[in-house]
Amino acid sequence: MTATSGQPEADSGAGGERPVAERAAAEVPGAGGATGGEPGTGRRRSGGRAPRGQGGAQGDTVAAVVRQWRTVHPGLDTGPMEVIGRINRCAALLQQAEDAPLRRAGLSRPEFDLLGALRRTGHELTPGELARETFSSGAAVTKRLKQLTERGLVERRGDTRDRRVAHVRLTDSGRDLVDGILPEQLTYETAVLSVLAPQGQDELAALLADLLTRLEGTMGALRT
C-alpha cells in the first residue's frame, strides 16, 4: 500500500501531460508484458506434477523464487507459492498504478477506501462499520478519519442515544473528490489490465471471485 504526502503532486501542465493510459503503463513495472527473463526450467515437483502456469510466462519474479526454493528443498510442493506469490506480486504492481491519481489528490489508498465506502453505501457509517468495510483496524480508521475531518472531506456527529457512538458522512467536498477521482482510477485499471485479452480478464475475474468466496468462508477456520 502506498502512503502519500498530504499535498497533491504537481502535474506537468497543460499540453505537457501524458495521457492517463500512457502514465499508467509507465508507472507499473512490467505493465507492458511480464514475459522477459529466463524461461522456466520445466522441472517437475515431487509427486509427478508439472509446475503450474505452463500456459503463461515463466520468466516472472515468482518463477525465479520457486526455482530457488526447489533447489534448496526439492522435496517440497511449491505449488501454493506459484498461485499466492503471483497474486501478491500482481496486487503490489497494480496498487502502484491505482495509487497514481490518489497521489495527485493528496490521498493515501486507505483514506480513499474510507471515502469510497461512504460514497458507495450512500449513508452514514460508524467507525466500526467503516473498519469492517475497509478491512482495517479500529485504531487505523480513527486516525484516518481525524485527517479526513481536518481536510473537510468528512464530518462526524454524535449519536443522540449513545455518546460513545459517532456517525460519519461525506461532506460535499468529499463527495466531489471521490466522484472526480473514480473515473481516472478506472482508466488506470483499464490501461494496466490491457495486457490481457478481454476473455482472459473475464476468466481471471471468475477464478478470483471463486477463490475469494471460498476464502471468505474458510479463512476463519484456518486461523484457529
C-alpha positions as CSV (number, residue, x, y, z in Angstrom):
1,M,0.0,0.0,0.0
2,T,1.4,3.3,-1.0
3,A,1.0,6.1,1.6
4,T,1.2,9.6,0.2
5,S,2.0,13.0,1.4
6,G,-0.6,15.5,2.3
7,Q,0.0,17.6,-0.8
8,P,-1.0,16.6,-4.4
9,E,1.7,16.0,-6.9
10,A,2.3,18.8,-9.3
11,D,1.2,17.9,-12.9
12,S,3.3,18.8,-15.8
13,G,0.9,21.4,-17.1
14,A,-1.5,21.8,-20.0
15,G,-0.1,20.3,-23.2
16,G,2.8,18.6,-21.4
17,E,0.9,15.9,-19.5
18,R,0.9,12.4,-21.0
19,P,-2.5,10.6,-21.4
20,V,-3.7,8.7,-18.4
21,A,-3.4,5.3,-20.0
22,E,0.2,6.1,-21.0
23,R,1.1,7.2,-17.5
24,A,-0.5,4.1,-16.0
25,A,1.6,1.8,-18.2
26,A,4.8,3.8,-17.4
27,E,4.2,3.7,-13.7
28,V,3.7,0.0,-13.4
29,P,6.9,-2.1,-13.7
30,G,6.2,-4.8,-16.2
31,A,2.9,-3.4,-17.4
32,G,3.9,-3.7,-21.0
33,G,4.3,-7.5,-20.6
34,A,5.8,-9.8,-18.0
35,T,7.4,-12.3,-20.4
36,G,11.0,-11.2,-20.1
37,G,13.8,-13.1,-18.4
38,E,14.8,-16.7,-18.5
39,P,12.1,-19.3,-19.3
40,G,11.1,-21.8,-16.7
41,T,13.0,-25.0,-16.3
42,G,10.0,-27.3,-16.6
43,R,11.3,-29.2,-13.7
44,R,8.7,-31.4,-12.1
45,R,7.8,-31.3,-8.4
46,S,7.6,-34.2,-6.1
47,G,4.5,-36.2,-6.8
48,G,5.0,-36.1,-10.6
49,R,3.1,-32.8,-11.2
50,A,4.5,-30.3,-13.7
51,P,4.9,-26.7,-12.4
52,R,1.7,-24.6,-12.6
53,G,1.4,-21.8,-15.0
54,Q,2.8,-23.5,-18.1
55,G,0.5,-21.6,-20.3
56,G,1.9,-18.2,-19.2
57,A,5.2,-16.6,-18.7
58,Q,7.7,-18.5,-16.7
59,G,10.3,-15.7,-16.5
60,D,8.5,-13.7,-13.8
61,T,10.0,-13.0,-10.4
62,V,7.9,-15.6,-8.7
63,A,9.1,-18.3,-11.1
64,A,12.7,-17.5,-10.1
65,V,11.8,-17.6,-6.4
66,V,10.1,-21.0,-6.9
67,R,13.1,-22.4,-8.8
68,Q,15.4,-21.3,-5.9
69,W,13.2,-23.0,-3.3
70,R,13.1,-26.2,-5.3
71,T,16.9,-26.2,-5.3
72,V,17.0,-25.7,-1.5
73,H,14.1,-28.1,-0.7
74,P,13.5,-30.3,-3.7
75,G,11.0,-32.5,-1.8
76,L,8.5,-29.7,-1.0
77,D,5.5,-28.9,-3.1
78,T,5.9,-25.2,-4.0
79,G,2.6,-25.1,-5.9
80,P,1.0,-22.7,-3.4
81,M,3.8,-20.2,-4.0
82,E,3.0,-20.2,-7.7
83,V,-0.5,-19.0,-7.0
84,I,-0.4,-16.9,-3.9
85,G,3.0,-15.4,-4.7
86,R,1.8,-14.2,-8.1
87,I,-1.4,-12.8,-6.6
88,N,0.6,-10.9,-4.1
89,R,3.1,-9.6,-6.7
90,C,0.3,-8.6,-9.1
91,A,-1.5,-6.8,-6.3
92,A,1.6,-4.8,-5.4
93,L,2.2,-3.8,-9.0
94,L,-1.5,-2.9,-9.7
95,Q,-1.6,-0.9,-6.5
96,Q,1.2,1.3,-7.7
97,A,-0.8,2.2,-10.8
98,E,-4.1,2.7,-8.9
99,D,-2.4,5.0,-6.4
100,A,-1.2,7.5,-9.0
101,P,-4.5,9.5,-9.2
102,L,-4.6,9.4,-5.4
103,R,-1.2,10.9,-5.0
104,R,-2.2,13.8,-7.2
105,A,-5.2,14.3,-4.9
106,G,-3.1,14.1,-1.8
107,L,-4.8,10.9,-0.6
108,S,-3.5,7.6,0.5
109,R,-5.1,4.4,-0.6
110,P,-6.6,3.7,2.9
111,E,-8.0,7.2,3.0
112,F,-9.7,6.8,-0.4
113,D,-11.1,3.4,0.7
114,L,-12.8,5.2,3.6
115,L,-14.2,7.9,1.4
116,G,-15.3,5.3,-1.2
117,A,-17.1,3.2,1.4
118,L,-19.1,6.3,2.5
119,R,-19.9,7.2,-1.2
120,R,-20.9,3.7,-2.4
121,T,-23.1,2.9,0.6
122,G,-24.8,6.3,0.3
123,H,-25.3,6.8,4.0
124,E,-23.6,7.5,7.3
125,L,-21.4,4.8,8.8
126,T,-19.9,4.4,12.3
127,P,-16.1,4.0,12.6
128,G,-16.7,0.3,13.4
129,E,-18.7,-0.2,10.2
130,L,-16.0,1.6,8.3
131,A,-13.4,-0.7,9.8
132,R,-15.3,-3.7,8.5
133,E,-16.0,-2.2,5.1
134,T,-12.3,-1.5,4.6
135,F,-10.7,-4.5,6.4
136,S,-8.9,-2.1,8.7
137,S,-8.3,-1.9,12.5
138,G,-10.4,0.5,14.6
139,A,-7.3,2.5,15.6
140,A,-6.3,2.9,11.9
141,V,-9.8,4.1,11.0
142,T,-9.8,6.6,13.9
143,K,-6.5,8.1,12.7
144,R,-7.6,8.4,9.1
145,L,-10.9,9.9,10.0
146,K,-9.2,12.6,12.0
147,Q,-7.1,13.5,9.0
148,L,-10.0,13.5,6.6
149,T,-12.1,15.6,9.0
150,E,-9.3,18.2,9.2
151,R,-9.3,18.4,5.4
152,G,-13.1,18.9,5.4
153,L,-13.8,15.7,3.5
154,V,-15.9,14.0,6.2
155,E,-17.8,15.1,9.2
156,R,-18.8,13.3,12.4
157,R,-21.9,13.7,14.6
158,G,-22.6,12.1,17.9
159,D,-25.4,9.6,18.4
160,T,-28.3,11.1,20.3
161,R,-28.8,7.9,22.3
162,D,-25.2,6.8,22.9
163,R,-22.5,9.4,23.2
164,R,-19.9,6.7,22.7
165,V,-21.1,6.2,19.1
166,A,-20.2,8.5,16.2
167,H,-21.7,8.7,12.8
168,V,-19.5,9.7,9.8
169,R,-20.7,11.1,6.5
170,L,-19.1,12.7,3.5
171,T,-19.1,16.4,3.1
172,D,-19.9,18.0,-0.3
173,S,-16.2,18.4,-0.9
174,G,-15.6,14.7,0.0
175,R,-18.2,13.5,-2.4
176,D,-17.0,15.7,-5.2
177,L,-13.4,14.5,-4.6
178,V,-14.4,10.8,-4.8
179,D,-16.6,11.4,-7.9
180,G,-13.7,13.2,-9.6
181,I,-11.1,10.6,-8.9
182,L,-13.1,7.5,-9.7
183,P,-13.2,7.8,-13.5
184,E,-9.4,8.3,-13.6
185,Q,-8.9,5.3,-11.3
186,L,-10.9,3.1,-13.6
187,T,-9.0,4.4,-16.6
188,Y,-5.7,3.5,-14.9
189,E,-7.0,0.0,-14.1
190,T,-8.2,-0.5,-17.7
191,A,-4.8,0.5,-19.1
192,V,-2.9,-1.8,-16.8
193,L,-5.2,-4.8,-17.4
194,S,-5.0,-4.2,-21.2
195,V,-2.0,-6.7,-21.2
196,L,-4.7,-9.4,-21.0
197,A,-7.3,-10.0,-23.7
198,P,-10.9,-9.3,-22.7
199,Q,-11.7,-13.0,-22.5
200,G,-8.7,-13.5,-20.3
201,Q,-9.8,-10.7,-18.0
202,D,-13.3,-12.3,-17.7
203,E,-11.8,-15.7,-16.9
204,L,-9.4,-14.3,-14.3
205,A,-12.2,-12.3,-12.7
206,A,-14.3,-15.5,-12.4
207,L,-11.4,-17.5,-10.9
208,L,-10.6,-14.8,-8.4
209,A,-14.3,-14.4,-7.5
210,D,-14.4,-18.2,-6.8
211,L,-11.2,-18.1,-4.8
212,L,-12.3,-15.1,-2.7
213,T,-15.7,-16.6,-2.0
214,R,-14.2,-19.8,-0.7
215,L,-11.5,-18.0,1.3
216,E,-14.0,-15.7,2.9
217,G,-15.9,-18.7,4.1
218,T,-12.9,-20.7,5.3
219,M,-10.1,-18.3,6.5
220,G,-11.7,-18.0,9.9
221,A,-11.4,-21.8,10.4
222,L,-7.8,-21.8,9.1
223,R,-6.7,-19.2,11.6
224,T,-7.9,-21.2,14.6
